[in-house]
């Protein structure tokens, strides 16, 4: 079989640097590209924009966090284009009232003190063991600063408005990887078990000593799971 196209979707305030290790590790396995989800303020619009950037033929799709919400919307908009699906540190559930209020607070703070938004996110994004890793924190801050306050506002609004994707999970027929960090407090393991239980052709992977930012916190383990997932094609 020829190498498949693999399209990677970043999360909130992330860019291609989120996937830097996986892009390198999978280069011999797939034609890897990273989509941009920074220009829209709804999940549906982000999905349409990604589909416009995507390979014209079938492709494998991996979405992290916000990118996972977009991936599930792509599943609704163009299911026939997906060869395989990977959902990393994400959820099929809609936003809770509590999370929506926290996002609104983040939006308000972003208009006044965007660096404070970034610093407030850090302890939620990574495992406590990684909070003293200067190179990891530098990448997270650099990605966020390059995205900026307006992207933060747009992406938070998009996540507030996302739909409940749980009714669509049973329709997923392609090979599917569901992966998260064992200490992910933003999208914890139980919501990944929920997705995996509902998707027939799924494999659940829970990565140890890992918070929300699995592709950067445990790059080798994530790359290995993605390789095994693509091998199912």
QUILIN-V975972 format. One record per backbone hydrogen bond with DSSP energy under -0.5 kcal/mol. CO is the residue of the C=O (numbers start at 1). NH is the residue of the N-H. Records with the same first field share a line. If there is no record, write none. Layout:
# QUILIN-V975972
CO=NH / NH
This chain:
# QUILIN-V975972
4=31
5=60
6=8 / 33
7=62
8=10 / 35
9=64
11=14
15=18
16=19
17=20
19=23
20=24
21=25
22=26
24=27
26=29 / 30
29=4
30=32
31=6
33=8
35=10 / 37
42=46
43=47
44=48
45=49
46=50
47=51
48=52
49=53
50=53 / 54
59=83 / 84
60=7
61=86
62=9
63=65 / 88
64=67
65=68 / 69
66=70
67=71
68=72
69=73
70=74
71=75
72=76
73=77
74=78
78=81
79=82
81=59 / 83
83=175
84=61
85=177
86=63 / 88
87=179
88=65
92=165 / 166
96=100
97=101
98=102
99=103
100=104
101=105
102=106
103=107
104=108
105=109
106=110
107=111
108=112
109=112 / 113
113=116 / 117
114=117 / 118
115=119
116=120
117=121
118=122
119=123
121=124 / 125
122=125 / 126
125=212 / 213
127=130
128=131
130=133
132=134
133=137
134=138
135=139
136=140
137=141
138=142
139=143
140=144
141=145
142=146
143=147
144=148
148=152
149=153
150=154
151=155
152=156
153=157
154=158
155=159
156=160
157=161
159=162
163=165
165=168 / 169
166=169
168=171
169=172
171=173
172=201
175=85
176=203
177=87 / 179
178=205
179=89
180=207
181=184
183=185
188=191 / 192
189=193
190=194
191=195
192=196
193=197
194=198
195=198 / 199
198=200
199=202
200=202
201=176
203=178
205=180 / 207
207=182
210=183
211=181
212=214
213=216 / 217
214=218
218=222
219=223
220=224
221=225
222=226
223=227
224=228
225=229
226=230
227=231
228=232
229=232
230=233
